Amino acid sequence: MNAFLIVIPGYNEEQNIAKVLQGILAQNLPADILVVDDGSLDKTAQIASSYPVTVISHPYNLGYGAALQTGYKYATAKGYSFVLQFDGDGQHDPVNLVNLIAELQKGDVDIVIGSRYLEGGTSFQTGAAKKVGVRFFRRMIQATTGFRISDPTSGLRGIAADVFNYYAVRDRFPADFPDADMLIEQIFRDYRIREIPAHMRLREAGVSMHAGLKPILYMMKVLLAISVVLLHAKLAKREARHAS
């Protein structure tokens, strides 16, 4: 068993998953691969199972966050030291994994985020709604924590065991969109977070979970989740003052 586990959540990605796995395997990384099929209605799990990877399938679609937490639980149970999050839609360049591993191996960071917006990163043209969402949550994180994260919606992340072991516990991880709200909580928990430049590509097939008007609903849900995180942080501080 390797120290690193690549967790790939996927829902109806039969047109992309083979290319994603081929690209990762070609890197010859010191990492095992877990595909979490989130109740797909197509052949995502069947195709993934034809490669030297582990596949776990949800009985029905539980959401992106639930798929990630399944990966966290697996990593915790197996004793991995690091998790590398990698989307199954083909938008992440596998070469990014090399850089995530290098940063985590330094031992001075808990969470590494691949950012398309840092100098040296590359991306594709995103929709207007997605751009608004990124800017909004970027400012929200900075306003509430003083910490600037250039790409708060990036699903490309490397995570140390202390972090994923904590979030592997039930009810500590949102089922649908664990993005800006989780980053705010992680900053409050004093996890060491670093961004590095990343290369993103346009999805070649399938439908994005942020297609159409979905980014608007996404913003509303995450905004509500951020409110809950801030309330919990305020209550925790109050309890700490009373305890002292």
C-alpha positions as CSV (number, residue, x, y, z in Angstrom):
1,M,0.0,0.0,0.0
2,N,1.2,3.5,-0.9
3,A,1.0,6.5,1.5
4,F,-1.1,8.4,-1.0
5,L,-4.7,7.6,-2.1
6,I,-6.2,9.3,-5.1
7,V,-9.9,9.7,-4.6
8,I,-12.0,10.2,-7.7
9,P,-15.7,10.9,-7.2
10,G,-17.8,10.3,-10.3
11,Y,-21.4,10.4,-11.4
12,N,-22.4,9.4,-14.9
13,E,-18.8,9.8,-16.2
14,E,-18.6,6.8,-18.6
15,Q,-17.4,9.0,-21.4
16,N,-14.6,10.4,-19.3
17,I,-13.5,8.0,-16.6
18,A,-11.3,5.8,-18.9
19,K,-9.2,8.7,-20.1
20,V,-8.9,10.1,-16.6
21,L,-7.6,6.8,-15.2
22,Q,-5.3,6.3,-18.2
23,G,-3.8,9.7,-17.6
24,I,-3.2,9.1,-13.9
25,L,-1.7,5.7,-14.4
26,A,0.6,7.0,-17.0
27,Q,2.2,9.2,-14.3
28,N,3.5,6.2,-12.4
29,L,2.7,7.9,-9.1
30,P,3.4,6.4,-5.6
31,A,-0.4,6.3,-5.0
32,D,-3.3,4.0,-5.0
33,I,-6.5,4.9,-6.8
34,L,-10.1,4.8,-5.5
35,V,-13.1,5.6,-7.8
36,V,-16.2,6.4,-5.9
37,D,-19.2,5.8,-8.2
38,D,-21.9,8.0,-6.8
39,G,-24.9,5.9,-7.9
40,S,-24.2,6.4,-11.7
41,L,-26.9,5.3,-14.1
42,D,-24.4,4.5,-16.8
43,K,-21.3,2.3,-17.0
44,T,-18.9,4.5,-14.9
45,A,-18.3,1.7,-12.3
46,Q,-18.0,-1.0,-14.9
47,I,-15.4,0.9,-17.0
48,A,-13.4,1.9,-13.9
49,S,-13.3,-1.7,-12.7
50,S,-11.4,-2.7,-15.8
51,Y,-8.4,-0.7,-14.6
52,P,-6.1,-1.5,-11.6
53,V,-8.0,0.6,-9.2
54,T,-10.5,0.1,-6.3
55,V,-14.1,1.0,-7.1
56,I,-16.8,1.7,-4.5
57,S,-20.4,2.3,-5.7
58,H,-23.1,4.1,-3.8
59,P,-26.5,2.5,-4.2
60,Y,-27.9,5.8,-5.4
61,N,-26.7,9.3,-6.0
62,L,-25.8,10.9,-2.6
63,G,-23.9,14.0,-3.8
64,Y,-20.4,15.1,-4.5
65,G,-19.5,15.6,-0.8
66,A,-20.9,12.2,0.2
67,A,-18.7,10.6,-2.5
68,L,-15.6,12.4,-1.1
69,Q,-16.5,11.4,2.4
70,T,-16.7,7.8,1.3
71,G,-13.1,8.2,0.0
72,Y,-12.1,9.8,3.3
73,K,-13.6,6.9,5.3
74,Y,-11.8,4.4,3.1
75,A,-8.5,6.2,3.5
76,T,-9.0,6.3,7.3
77,A,-9.9,2.6,7.5
78,K,-6.9,1.6,5.4
79,G,-4.4,3.9,7.2
80,Y,-3.3,6.2,4.3
81,S,-1.2,9.2,5.1
82,F,-2.6,11.5,2.4
83,V,-5.6,11.8,0.1
84,L,-5.5,13.5,-3.3
85,Q,-8.9,14.7,-4.6
86,F,-9.2,14.4,-8.4
87,D,-12.4,15.0,-10.4
88,G,-13.6,12.3,-12.7
89,D,-14.8,14.6,-15.5
90,G,-11.4,15.1,-17.2
91,Q,-10.9,18.7,-16.2
92,H,-7.9,18.1,-14.0
93,D,-4.6,17.5,-15.7
94,P,-2.9,14.4,-14.1
95,V,0.4,16.3,-13.9
96,N,-1.1,18.3,-11.1
97,L,-0.9,15.2,-8.9
98,V,2.9,15.3,-9.1
99,N,2.9,18.8,-7.6
100,L,0.4,18.0,-4.9
101,I,2.4,15.1,-3.8
102,A,5.6,17.2,-3.7
103,E,4.0,19.8,-1.5
104,L,2.5,17.3,0.9
105,Q,5.8,15.5,1.3
106,K,7.4,18.7,2.7
107,G,5.4,18.1,5.9
108,D,4.6,21.8,6.5
109,V,1.1,21.9,5.2
110,D,-2.3,20.1,5.9
111,I,-4.2,21.1,2.8
112,V,-2.9,21.9,-0.7
113,I,-5.3,23.4,-3.2
114,G,-4.6,23.4,-7.0
115,S,-5.5,26.9,-8.2
116,R,-6.2,27.8,-11.9
117,Y,-5.9,31.5,-10.9
118,L,-2.4,31.7,-9.6
119,E,0.5,32.7,-11.8
120,G,1.6,29.6,-13.7
121,G,-1.9,28.0,-13.6
122,T,-4.0,27.6,-16.7
123,S,-7.8,27.2,-17.3
124,F,-10.6,27.4,-19.8
125,Q,-13.2,30.0,-20.2
126,T,-15.8,29.6,-17.5
127,G,-19.4,30.8,-17.6
128,A,-20.5,34.2,-16.1
129,A,-22.3,32.6,-13.2
130,K,-19.3,30.5,-12.2
131,K,-17.0,33.5,-12.3
132,V,-19.4,35.4,-10.1
133,G,-19.5,32.5,-7.6
134,V,-15.7,32.3,-7.5
135,R,-15.3,36.0,-6.8
136,F,-18.1,36.0,-4.3
137,F,-16.7,33.2,-2.2
138,R,-13.2,34.4,-2.5
139,R,-14.3,37.7,-0.9
140,M,-16.4,35.9,1.7
141,I,-13.5,33.8,2.8
142,Q,-11.2,36.8,3.1
143,A,-13.8,38.8,4.9
144,T,-14.5,36.1,7.5
145,T,-11.0,34.8,8.1
146,G,-8.6,37.3,6.6
147,F,-7.2,34.5,4.5
148,R,-7.1,34.8,0.7
149,I,-7.8,31.8,-1.4
150,S,-7.8,32.4,-5.1
151,D,-9.7,29.3,-6.2
152,P,-12.2,28.4,-3.5
153,T,-14.2,26.1,-5.7
154,S,-11.3,24.0,-6.9
155,G,-11.9,20.2,-6.4
156,L,-8.2,19.5,-6.9
157,R,-6.7,19.1,-3.4
158,G,-4.2,17.2,-1.4
159,I,-5.1,16.5,2.2
160,A,-3.1,15.1,5.2
161,A,-4.5,12.4,7.5
162,D,-5.3,14.7,10.4
163,V,-7.8,16.5,8.1
164,F,-9.5,13.6,6.3
165,N,-9.6,11.5,9.5
166,Y,-11.6,14.3,11.1
167,Y,-14.0,14.7,8.2
168,A,-14.5,11.0,7.8
169,V,-16.8,11.1,10.8
170,R,-20.5,11.2,10.0
171,D,-22.1,14.7,9.8
172,R,-18.8,16.5,9.6
173,F,-18.9,16.8,5.8
174,P,-21.7,18.3,3.6
175,A,-23.2,15.9,1.1
176,D,-23.5,18.3,-1.9
177,F,-21.0,21.2,-2.2
178,P,-18.1,21.1,0.3
179,D,-16.3,24.3,-0.9
180,A,-16.0,27.7,0.6
181,D,-17.9,26.7,3.8
182,M,-15.5,23.9,4.5
183,L,-12.5,26.1,3.8
184,I,-13.7,28.7,6.3
185,E,-14.1,25.9,8.9
186,Q,-10.7,24.5,8.1
187,I,-9.1,27.9,8.6
188,F,-10.9,28.3,11.9
189,R,-9.5,24.8,12.8
190,D,-6.0,26.2,12.1
191,Y,-5.2,23.7,9.3
192,R,-2.3,24.9,7.3
193,I,-3.5,25.7,3.8
194,R,-1.5,26.4,0.7
195,E,-2.4,27.0,-2.9
196,I,-0.2,26.0,-5.9
197,P,-0.7,26.7,-9.6
198,A,-2.8,24.1,-11.4
199,H,-3.7,23.2,-15.0
200,M,-7.4,22.8,-15.8
201,R,-9.0,21.6,-19.0
202,L,-12.4,21.9,-20.6
203,R,-14.7,19.0,-20.0
204,E,-14.9,17.0,-23.3
205,A,-18.1,15.0,-22.6
206,G,-21.0,14.7,-20.2
207,V,-22.8,17.4,-18.2
208,S,-21.1,19.4,-15.4
209,M,-22.8,19.6,-12.0
210,H,-22.5,23.4,-12.4
211,A,-24.2,23.6,-15.8
212,G,-27.0,26.1,-16.6
213,L,-28.5,27.8,-13.6
214,K,-27.0,25.3,-11.1
215,P,-24.3,27.8,-10.0
216,I,-27.0,30.1,-8.6
217,L,-28.5,27.3,-6.5
218,Y,-24.9,26.3,-5.6
219,M,-24.1,29.8,-4.3
220,M,-27.3,29.9,-2.2
221,K,-26.6,26.5,-0.6
222,V,-23.0,27.3,0.2
223,L,-23.9,30.8,1.5
224,L,-26.3,29.1,3.9
225,A,-23.6,26.6,4.9
226,I,-21.2,29.4,5.5
227,S,-23.7,31.0,7.9
228,V,-23.9,27.8,9.8
229,V,-20.1,27.6,10.1
230,L,-19.9,31.1,11.3
231,L,-22.6,30.5,13.9
232,H,-20.9,27.4,15.2
233,A,-17.6,29.3,15.4
234,K,-19.3,32.1,17.4
235,L,-20.9,29.6,19.8
236,A,-17.7,27.8,20.3
237,K,-15.9,31.0,21.2
238,R,-18.7,31.9,23.7
239,E,-18.5,28.4,25.3
240,A,-14.7,28.8,25.6
241,R,-15.0,32.2,27.3
242,H,-17.6,30.7,29.8
243,A,-15.4,27.7,30.5
244,S,-12.5,29.9,31.3
